[in-house]
Structures are given as C-alpha cells and as structure tokens.
Amino acid sequence: MKSISSANVTGKRVLVRVDFNVPLDEEGNTIDDKRIRGALPTINYILKEGGSAILMSHLGRPKGEINPKYSLGQILAHLSELLDVDVKFAGNCVSEEAFTMTFDLRPGEVVLLENLRFDGREKQGDLEFAELLSRHGEVYVNDAFGTAHRAHSSTTVITQFFKEKYAGFLLEREVSTVNKVMENPQRPFTAIMGGAKVSDKIQIIHRLLDKVDNLLIGGGMAYTFLKAKGVEIGTSLCEIEKVALAASLIKSARVKGVNIMVPVDSVVADKFAADANTAIVRNSNFPKDMMGLDIGPDTFLNYYKVILESGTVLWNGPMGVFEMEPFSQGTTAVAKALSEATRTKGTFTLVGGGDSAAAIAKVGLEDEVSYVSTGGGALLELLEGKVLPGVAALD
C-alpha cells in the first residue's frame, strides 16, 4: 500500500473512506468515539497539506433505506469539535447538492457525506454507485480498517476510478501492527482467545498454532474444549459438533509444542442472568445443573503467570459474559494483567475484536496497552491470513 504521507494533496479534493460506525445513545450522542478519533490524523494531515477532505462512511444497518436513526448528521457537531473545523454536511451522498458542495470546497474545508448504506448499491459493490462517489474527489484514501474486509462500492470498487489511491494512517497502522505480531513477535508469544463459539475462531486458532508459544482459552468456547477433555460442563454452552475438532486442536498443540491452557475452575450460575445464583467450582466439582459463565480465580492466576512472562500478547475475545457484573471479573483481570505486562515488562500487547476492545475500554485501560484495534471482522480475517479486499484494492 502507498501511504497518504507520500501523496501530494495540495489544492486537491481528497475523498476519504472512514469508519464512523460508532455507537449512539437514544438522543444521538456518541457513546464511544474511538473510531472517529482514529481517523483524525489522516484528516488533519490532508488539511495541513493544503487539501480539502470529503468524508464518507456507513452507520448501522439501515438496509438500503433512509432512516434518521442512522443518519451521520448526528455526529456532525462532535466531529467539528474534534477537528476544530466547521464540517459541512451533505444530506445525500450522491445528490446534485452533495456534488455542488464538494466541487466548491476550498483547501482546509471538510464535508461529511450522509450514510452510504442509505443506498442499497453500496453493499452490493455496485459499479455505477462507485463511479458516482468517485466524482467527489481527485485523490482516494481508505482509512476504514473496520470495513476493509468488505468488497463494497466505497471500499473496493471505487479504486478503479482513481490513479491516486492511498492508505490512511489508521489503516496503515492496523495492518502493520498485525503483521508485526504475527510475523515478527517478541517471544514468548501468547494468544488469549475467548468469545462464545469455537466455530468463530477455528481458522485463527489453526494459524496461531504455527505462531504462538502459549494459547490461553476462555469464554463460552472454553467449555467445548473442556468437553473434549472429558470434563463435566453441566449446562454450559457447548458446540457438540465441534468437540472432535477441539480435541484435534489440543492434540495438534501438543505436537507443535504449544502450551495450550483451558480453565481449571469457573464461575457457574443456575441461569443466564445477572441475578443468578453463582458459585466458584473446580472442574472436578462442576455441578450438572449449572453453567459456566466466567473463568475462575485459579484459572486467572495460571493465565496471569504466562501473560507476565510473555514478550507479545494477542487478546481476542472476553473470558466470560462481561456485560453482566457477576461474570465480568475474569475479563477485567485479564485486561489489568495486559496493562501490567505492558507497563512493567515492556510486553507488546494487541487487543482486537469488538468485544475485547469494548471490555478494555469499560475498565478504562485502553491507553495502557500497546494497541487496541478498531476492527472486528476485518481484524479476524487479517489474523486468519486472508487478504482484505479494501487493502488489495490499494495495491
């Protein structure tokens, strides 16, 4: 990829695909602006170098229909405040009004286009829609890592209409960070994998077994692994059809010399609810009528020792149902351990995936690890070794 830092944008209109798909409250206020802030270095660079910026993004899932609930106009004031620029807003991304607005832009000015997914052609990768969007700018920049795994009109198809196409600073950093972790990690290299299902992480785990020294398993998926080891798991979440696969992954880890660790104790509950009756039990005493919803304290201590001895740690997926307070302790403890390893040991810590990023933000430690990825599905596919369409289109 060519970086925006190598582009001459002076006096040019720069069309930037950003990822402003941020959570909003019922009043339309931004709950978490991490993705907006992530795009600021690229936008500010364009303005500083004498260019103008036309920003395009999606928000939510409006399914090709205009829906005020998903209007990007809701973030306009906050974006203007962050950029210290009076950002203009085009109420339709390909209307005559929008084109007039962008054609008349002067250096240092910014326009935000309305939600791309208000037009169903965006997700279809429609050529005509891509060509219309391309008319807004003379230079194209993709800085939307969170959508780089989608071959949509604004992320992939549009690039064929530009001679000058570049990666923004955020996209560059995301890709280079994953490459650093996967191809040249400081040893020992530890991966912490959580989340609900083994099936969601099969490809990543397969690839990690050729890369890591330690693999720590948590979350709902841990109980499929425990089932594969012959452990009683009560009514815990278990993908029965994936038990044999989990067993083969455990065997493969041993063959490859990877230290694979699963929970030795759990926080169990009699129902999936915050007000459930709970207990902490060892695997040998797992009650048949209860479910595991978080790793237990002994499991965390085992994981903590490995984390603190690691040179690189990749964390993807919570250790339990962290949205419910009684089952958030394992995830919080892991977040604190990563912070400690980064601060005291110089460990390179990469936190990725929507839930993991949300979890570490919830405990206020996102600035105390090496890097928190803005991507969910894009990060997972990059970790799996796949080529992202939005990245390939910039080559």
Secondary structure as UniProt FT lines:
FT   HELIX           4..6
FT   TURN            10..11
FT   STRAND          13..17
FT   TURN            26..27
FT   HELIX           34..48
FT   TURN            49..50
FT   STRAND          52..56
FT   TURN            63..64
FT   HELIX           68..70
FT   HELIX           72..75
FT   HELIX           76..83
FT   STRAND          88..90
FT   TURN            93..94
FT   HELIX           96..103
FT   TURN            107..108
FT   STRAND          110..113
FT   HELIX           116..118
FT   HELIX           121..124
FT   HELIX           127..134
FT   TURN            135..136
FT   STRAND          139..142
FT   HELIX           145..147
FT   TURN            148..149
FT   TURN            153..156
FT   HELIX           157..161
FT   STRAND          165..167
FT   HELIX           169..183
FT   STRAND          189..193
FT   HELIX           198..200
FT   HELIX           202..208
FT   TURN            209..211
FT   STRAND          214..217
FT   TURN            220..221
FT   HELIX           222..228
FT   TURN            229..230
FT   TURN            234..235
FT   HELIX           240..242
FT   HELIX           243..256
FT   STRAND          259..261
FT   STRAND          265..269
FT   TURN            274..275
FT   STRAND          278..282
FT   HELIX           283..285
FT   TURN            288..289
FT   STRAND          291..295
FT   HELIX           297..308
FT   STRAND          312..316
FT   TURN            322..323
FT   HELIX           325..327
FT   HELIX           329..340
FT   HELIX           341..345
FT   STRAND          348..352
FT   HELIX           354..362
FT   TURN            363..364
FT   HELIX           366..368
FT   STRAND          371..372
FT   HELIX           377..383
FT   TURN            384..385
FT   HELIX           389..392
FT   TURN            393..394
//
